[in-house]
Amino acid sequence: MAQVVIMMGSKSDEEKVSPCVDVLRSLGISYLFTVSSAHRTPERTEKILREQEAAGARVFICAAGMAAHLAGAVAARTTRPVIGIPVSGGLMGGMDAMLATVQMPPGFPVATVAMDKAGARNAAWLAAQILAVADPALDEKIRAARAKMQAGVEEAAAEIEAKYGC
């Protein structure tokens, strides 16, 4: 069973979205990573959503560029949390995707993160935090990962300060 389902609108988005998988793996969160388009394969999108929801998926992450309707199409069909990753490209460099992802009607929210790789990582972290509300062991993994990030900044600061005699 996948706790998190990641759908991207096109295989060409894989490089920008795959960092999401790295974070989920590092936290031991099960996932499904696939391609489905809100426009070209709406039946596939619906089927994935229904099957994965029935199997126990808790969070859906959707990445798309240009019109970027995938997250909204999924949010319209589930009450589970949906996280949107706008993907850069097109005439507006991703701003069109950002606006399409964030502008949802009341009652059908999509939590929208940054574009591309940074957004993919944060989508995974947000999904983990959502799951951790009911999973103390996962909450502890997230806290430990954050402590490691903090230690890395502290180490870098000490290195720079020593190098420049501060």
Rosetta silent file (secondary structure, phi, psi, omega in degrees, C-alpha in Angstrom):
SEQUENCE: MAQVVIMMGSKSDEEKVSPCVDVLRSLGISYLFTVSSAHRTPERTEKILREQEAAGARVFICAAGMAAHLAGAVAARTTRPVIGIPVSGGLMGGMDAMLATVQMPPGFPVATVAMDKAGARNAAWLAAQILAVADPALDEKIRAARAKMQAGVEEAAAEIEAKYGC
SCORE:     score description
SCORE:     0.000 S_00000001
   1 L     0.000  132.316  176.451    0.000    0.000    0.000 S_00000001
   2 L   -89.391  125.537  174.576    1.271    3.454   -0.924 S_00000001
   3 L   -75.725  -33.731 -177.994    0.809    6.082    1.761 S_00000001
   4 E  -124.957  133.128  176.284    1.644    8.822   -0.745 S_00000001
   5 E  -111.008  125.275  178.278    0.755    8.876   -4.431 S_00000001
   6 E  -110.968  120.261  176.086    2.876   11.070   -6.693 S_00000001
   7 E  -119.891  135.141  173.464    1.477   11.807  -10.130 S_00000001
   8 E  -121.329  147.525 -173.724    3.187   13.953  -12.711 S_00000001
   9 L   -71.355  -18.523 -177.326    1.547   15.176  -15.874 S_00000001
  10 L  -154.272  145.706  177.144    4.376   14.142  -18.167 S_00000001
  11 H   -60.705  -27.127 -179.833    7.412   11.849  -18.098 S_00000001
  12 H   -65.559  -12.745  178.476    9.484   14.889  -19.070 S_00000001
  13 H   -87.225   -4.373 -172.706    8.878   16.200  -15.523 S_00000001
  14 H   -53.103  -47.522 -177.683   10.643   13.229  -13.918 S_00000001
  15 H   -60.301  -35.553 -178.195   13.968   14.983  -13.240 S_00000001
  16 H   -79.860  -24.508 -174.260   12.184   17.868  -11.511 S_00000001
  17 H  -101.086  -25.737 -174.499    9.828   15.680   -9.470 S_00000001
  18 L   -58.777  -26.341  175.583   12.009   12.688   -8.514 S_00000001
  19 H   -58.598  -20.795  174.274   13.606   14.435   -5.493 S_00000001
  20 H   -60.012  -43.314 -179.442   10.208   13.901   -3.858 S_00000001
  21 H   -63.585  -40.821 -179.238   10.869   10.165   -3.953 S_00000001
  22 H   -58.327  -43.698  179.876   14.291   10.607   -2.326 S_00000001
  23 H   -66.668  -46.871 -179.654   12.760   12.322    0.709 S_00000001
  24 H   -59.914  -43.946  177.825    9.954    9.794    1.066 S_00000001
  25 H   -59.573  -44.563 -177.415   12.439    6.904    0.834 S_00000001
  26 H   -61.855  -24.933 -179.877   14.695    8.485    3.445 S_00000001
  27 L   -99.593    0.032  178.681   11.762    8.599    5.856 S_00000001
  28 L    72.899   29.008 -179.664   10.514    5.088    5.072 S_00000001
  29 L   -95.835  128.644  179.353    7.237    6.284    3.573 S_00000001
  30 L   -74.293  146.896 -175.378    5.652    4.037    0.948 S_00000001
  31 E  -151.090  161.299  167.501    4.740    5.687   -2.337 S_00000001
  32 E  -120.888  131.240  179.911    3.546    5.220   -5.883 S_00000001
  33 E  -121.809  117.718 -174.067    5.262    7.383   -8.517 S_00000001
  34 E  -149.303  177.083  177.808    3.534    7.504  -11.897 S_00000001
  35 E  -113.559  132.731  172.395    2.479    9.605  -14.884 S_00000001
  36 L  -158.556  142.000 -177.042   -1.074   10.716  -15.533 S_00000001
  37 L  -112.087  134.120  176.817   -2.479   13.759  -17.263 S_00000001
  38 L   -62.893  -29.466 -175.935   -5.589   15.659  -16.233 S_00000001
  39 L  -100.003  -45.233 -174.801   -6.233   16.409  -19.909 S_00000001
  40 L   -82.817  -28.738 -178.837   -4.773   13.565  -21.961 S_00000001
  41 L  -137.281   59.135 -177.974   -5.684   10.688  -19.617 S_00000001
  42 H   -61.804  -32.368  178.816   -8.476   11.840  -17.284 S_00000001
  43 H   -67.234  -39.507  177.413   -9.802    8.284  -16.978 S_00000001
  44 H   -63.917  -44.054  178.795   -6.368    7.052  -15.885 S_00000001
  45 H   -58.157  -47.396  178.959   -6.130    9.839  -13.325 S_00000001
  46 H   -60.810  -44.318 -179.277   -9.544    8.908  -11.947 S_00000001
  47 H   -63.120  -46.681  178.573   -8.660    5.188  -11.849 S_00000001
  48 H   -59.046  -47.271 -179.286   -5.374    5.783  -10.016 S_00000001
  49 H   -58.228  -52.006 -177.447   -7.095    8.040   -7.522 S_00000001
  50 H   -62.622  -46.814 -178.499   -9.923    5.582   -6.791 S_00000001
  51 H   -64.488  -44.834 -177.153   -7.679    2.513   -6.578 S_00000001
  52 H   -71.860  -36.697  176.381   -5.060    4.166   -4.415 S_00000001
  53 H   -62.999  -44.368  178.794   -7.597    5.827   -2.145 S_00000001
  54 H   -64.301  -30.967 -179.815   -9.319    2.443   -1.635 S_00000001
  55 H   -81.514   -7.202  175.871   -5.934    0.866   -0.889 S_00000001
  56 L   110.514    9.623  177.300   -5.274    3.418    1.847 S_00000001
  57 L   -57.075  137.305 -175.749   -3.322    6.253    0.237 S_00000001
  58 L  -104.977  -28.580 -176.242   -3.334    9.204    2.623 S_00000001
  59 E  -140.160  141.638  176.139   -1.812   12.054    0.573 S_00000001
  60 E  -115.353  131.126  175.414   -1.673   12.867   -3.136 S_00000001
  61 E  -114.914  127.046 -177.006    1.155   14.878   -4.671 S_00000001
  62 E  -126.322  127.863  179.766    0.565   16.195   -8.188 S_00000001
  63 E  -119.156  130.258  178.690    3.140   17.873  -10.409 S_00000001
  64 E  -157.476  155.639  177.678    2.272   19.573  -13.670 S_00000001
  65 E  -113.352  179.489  178.927    3.326   22.464  -15.849 S_00000001
  66 L    54.430 -112.045 -178.477    1.607   24.978  -18.094 S_00000001
  67 L   -65.564  -27.764  172.266   -2.149   24.675  -17.435 S_00000001
  68 L    48.239   50.126 -178.820   -1.252   22.522  -14.386 S_00000001
  69 L   -90.104   -3.597 -174.566   -4.733   21.162  -13.767 S_00000001
  70 H   -59.927  -49.194 -179.166   -3.662   17.784  -12.377 S_00000001
  71 H   -61.479  -41.588  178.655   -3.669   18.780   -8.694 S_00000001
  72 H   -66.449  -38.371  178.021   -7.034   20.494   -9.050 S_00000001
  73 H   -64.450  -37.900  177.887   -8.523   17.537  -10.900 S_00000001
  74 H   -71.547  -44.455  179.898   -7.407   15.247   -8.086 S_00000001
  75 H   -60.237  -30.430  179.505   -8.576   17.659   -5.351 S_00000001
  76 L   -70.018  -17.352 -173.593  -12.017   17.741   -6.986 S_00000001
  77 L  -115.356    2.818 -179.912  -12.310   13.970   -6.532 S_00000001
  78 L  -143.584  156.459  172.302  -10.894   13.328   -3.042 S_00000001
  79 L  -102.982    2.866  175.581  -11.056   14.682    0.474 S_00000001
  80 L   -74.985  154.230  178.052   -7.493   13.505    1.141 S_00000001
  81 L   -60.210  137.984  177.007   -4.788   16.201    1.233 S_00000001
  82 E  -122.243  130.135  178.618   -3.477   17.192   -2.195 S_00000001
  83 E  -115.897  128.632 -179.165   -0.123   18.901   -2.634 S_00000001
  84 E  -105.035  134.293  173.569    0.673   20.599   -5.929 S_00000001
  85 E  -112.452  107.788  174.836    4.132   21.041   -7.417 S_00000001
  86 E   -69.713  137.443 -179.627    4.145   23.605  -10.225 S_00000001
  87 E  -109.601  131.294 -177.409    6.610   22.620  -12.950 S_00000001
  88 L   -70.134  159.985 -179.651    8.517   25.290  -14.844 S_00000001
  89 L   136.287 -174.204  178.522    8.365   25.633  -18.604 S_00000001
  90 L    70.899 -172.083 -174.894    6.044   27.118  -21.155 S_00000001
  91 L   -68.054  -27.236 -174.499    5.752   30.760  -22.115 S_00000001
  92 L  -106.297   14.305  175.848    5.685   32.095  -18.552 S_00000001
  93 L    63.249   20.764  179.314    8.556   30.049  -17.125 S_00000001
  94 L   107.632  -13.970  179.375    6.286   28.244  -14.692 S_00000001
  95 H   -63.389  -34.820  176.513    4.285   31.201  -13.398 S_00000001
  96 H   -62.279  -42.197  178.282    1.282   29.882  -15.312 S_00000001
  97 H   -66.423  -40.358  179.053    1.641   26.536  -13.537 S_00000001
  98 H   -60.372  -48.379 -178.665    2.069   28.255  -10.176 S_00000001
  99 H   -66.799  -40.503  179.150   -1.102   30.283  -10.603 S_00000001
 100 H   -64.136  -33.099 -177.910   -3.103   27.331  -11.940 S_00000001
 101 H   -78.595  -38.752 -174.266   -2.033   25.225   -8.949 S_00000001
 102 H   -84.130  -26.507 -175.620   -2.607   27.796   -6.235 S_00000001
 103 L   -88.509   83.588 -179.890   -5.906   29.305   -7.484 S_00000001
 104 L  -111.902  149.408  179.156   -8.454   26.749   -6.334 S_00000001
 105 L   -71.704  154.268  179.483  -12.108   27.384   -5.479 S_00000001
 106 L   -54.009  137.844  179.180  -13.165   27.263   -1.815 S_00000001
 107 L    94.169   -9.690 -178.915  -13.635   23.742   -0.521 S_00000001
 108 L  -131.650   61.822 -173.493  -11.133   22.155   -2.924 S_00000001
 109 L   -72.339  149.821  169.445   -7.729   23.201   -1.582 S_00000001
 110 L  -128.569  118.805  175.088   -4.371   22.297   -3.039 S_00000001
 111 E   -73.365  117.513 -174.574   -1.371   22.972   -0.819 S_00000001
 112 E  -105.297  129.388  179.091    1.056   24.503   -3.287 S_00000001
 113 L  -107.034 -175.954  179.711    4.815   24.320   -2.830 S_00000001
 114 L   -64.160  171.456  179.659    7.703   25.828   -4.787 S_00000001
 115 L   -79.054  154.288  166.196    8.475   24.843   -8.364 S_00000001
 116 H    58.319 -139.364 -170.917   10.524   21.941   -9.567 S_00000001
 117 H   -61.290  -42.623  178.931   13.113   20.144   -7.389 S_00000001
 118 H   -63.771  -41.186  177.321   12.783   22.381   -4.319 S_00000001
 119 H   -65.784  -37.916  178.764    9.020   22.036   -4.504 S_00000001
 120 H   -62.204  -44.413  178.121    9.300   18.275   -4.941 S_00000001
 121 H   -62.740  -47.026 -178.218   11.363   17.999   -1.770 S_00000001
 122 H   -68.055  -30.432  175.331    9.006   20.223    0.194 S_00000001
 123 H   -62.025  -42.874  178.562    5.970   18.339   -1.107 S_00000001
 124 H   -65.381  -43.652  178.226    7.470   15.164    0.343 S_00000001
 125 H   -62.340  -41.261  178.960    8.280   16.875    3.649 S_00000001
 126 H   -65.792  -42.603  176.468    4.750   18.263    3.852 S_00000001
 127 H   -59.445  -41.834  178.567    3.251   14.855    3.082 S_00000001
 128 H   -62.321  -42.876  178.825    5.451   13.383    5.817 S_00000001
 129 H   -63.463  -38.890  177.529    4.277   15.997    8.301 S_00000001
 130 H   -62.200  -46.793  179.562    0.648   15.263    7.434 S_00000001
 131 H   -65.776  -33.816 -177.050    1.235   11.547    8.000 S_00000001
 132 H   -69.189  -16.068  176.949    3.199   12.217   11.196 S_00000001
 133 L   -56.397  -35.249 -179.040    0.139   13.744   12.877 S_00000001
 134 L  -111.973   13.903 -175.880   -0.995   10.162   13.526 S_00000001
 135 L  -139.327   91.182 -177.949    2.432    8.486   13.537 S_00000001
 136 H   -58.045  -34.429  179.517    4.784    9.358   16.444 S_00000001
 137 H   -65.885  -40.624  176.998    7.631    7.272   14.984 S_00000001
 138 H   -66.992  -40.145  176.355    7.492    9.248   11.727 S_00000001
 139 H   -55.882  -42.034  179.608    7.326   12.488   13.701 S_00000001
 140 H   -66.468  -38.099  176.508   10.565   11.464   15.414 S_00000001
 141 H   -61.583  -41.968  179.597   12.214   10.710   12.036 S_00000001
 142 H   -64.666  -44.407  178.097   11.271   14.191   10.817 S_00000001
 143 H   -60.514  -41.246  178.948   12.646   15.775   14.002 S_00000001
 144 H   -65.713  -40.656  178.265   15.885   13.813   13.624 S_00000001
 145 H   -63.787  -40.578  178.238   16.242   14.866    9.987 S_00000001
 146 H   -66.006  -38.849  178.302   15.715   18.501   10.948 S_00000001
 147 H   -62.495  -39.254  177.234   18.300   18.212   13.724 S_00000001
 148 H   -64.037  -41.091  177.095   20.773   16.846   11.156 S_00000001
 149 H   -62.893  -43.613  179.513   20.021   19.807    8.856 S_00000001
 150 H   -61.707  -44.848  178.727   20.529   22.204   11.743 S_00000001
 151 H   -60.526  -37.832  177.859   23.835   20.565   12.669 S_00000001
 152 H   -62.432  -39.292  177.583   24.979   20.949    9.062 S_00000001
 153 H   -67.796  -43.136  179.058   24.325   24.687    9.177 S_00000001
 154 H   -60.521  -43.153  178.379   26.126   24.984   12.524 S_00000001
 155 H   -63.578  -43.246  178.589   29.129   23.096   11.108 S_00000001
 156 H   -63.626  -40.720  178.356   29.216   25.285    8.012 S_00000001
 157 H   -61.642  -45.570  179.669   29.020   28.429   10.145 S_00000001
 158 H   -62.024  -41.036  179.219   31.915   27.261   12.326 S_00000001
 159 H   -62.286  -47.044 -179.255   33.967   26.419    9.243 S_00000001
 160 H   -65.106  -44.994 -179.141   33.400   29.824    7.633 S_00000001
 161 H   -62.570  -39.446  178.166   34.028   31.707   10.884 S_00000001
 162 H   -68.059  -41.050 -178.760   37.275   29.802   11.448 S_00000001
 163 H   -62.451  -37.530 -175.735   38.394   30.355    7.870 S_00000001
 164 L  -104.977   13.207  173.218   37.847   34.105    8.070 S_00000001
 165 L    63.648   40.459 -179.526   39.010   34.538   11.662 S_00000001
 166 L   -92.390    0.000    0.000   35.729   35.638   13.166 S_00000001
